Amino acid sequence: SSELTQDPAVSVALGQTVRITCQGDSLRSYYASWYQQKPGQAPIFVISGKNNRPSGIPDRFSGSSSGNTASLTITGAQAEDEADYYCNSRDSSGNHYVFGTGTKVTVL
Amino acid sequence: QVQLQQWGAGLLKPSETLSLTCAVYGGSFSGYFWSWIRQPPGKGLEWIGEINHSGSTNYNPSLKSRVPISVDTSKNHFSLRLSSVTAADTAVYYCARGIEGLGNRIFDVWGRGTTVTVSS
């Protein structure tokens, strides 16, 4: 079982804001990174920490962290944001890497 | 722009050895960590392990005994071998480039994935 827990699914109305959370003890010490995966495609890196986005990722994606919880917020969700989202960080030992259980985001 | 191209056998019988290779094109091989990540059908992502250009490795403890990762810097390739496969190893296997970021490993470039099925 994963050391990083995410809600299985969330939905958001087009243009509204949605927050996806990732919980785990290691997040008290390490930042999380977030990945978007659309059906049949490889994941793509979306954001790390608060605002470390690669080029091409819109600024409607933002990150935050508090205690044992990291969050990815999509402000003004678009239809193309519908996808599975995974967090990742170090495991509880700090020596290896783990992914969260994943959240399916549906844009209504 | 860096691209990862991966290949390997897609259909294996139980107890056989999975072998996948990933080639790095368009960028430096040194200075990064090169990972294998898998995704069983309908499930989430699992980090398998990583290697750097000098051959230092780091493995998921749950797979460590079965999964050497090797590197060929002359070809900018890195490879995964997973021994004694079972149906539980059926998954899409991705290679990915890892960079150090904010104390974590960021997987910023991914291969397209190779579907591996283990069936008798």
Interface residues (C-beta under 8 A of the other chain):
Chain A: S2 S29 Y30 Y31 A32 S33 Y35 A42 P43 I44 F45 S48 G49 N52 P54 Y86 N88 S89 R90 N95 H96 Y97 V98 F99 G100 T101 G102
Chain B: S35 I37 G44 L45 E46 W47 E50 N58 Y59 N60 P61 Y94 G101 L102 G103 N104 R105 I106 F107 D108 W110 G111 R112 G113
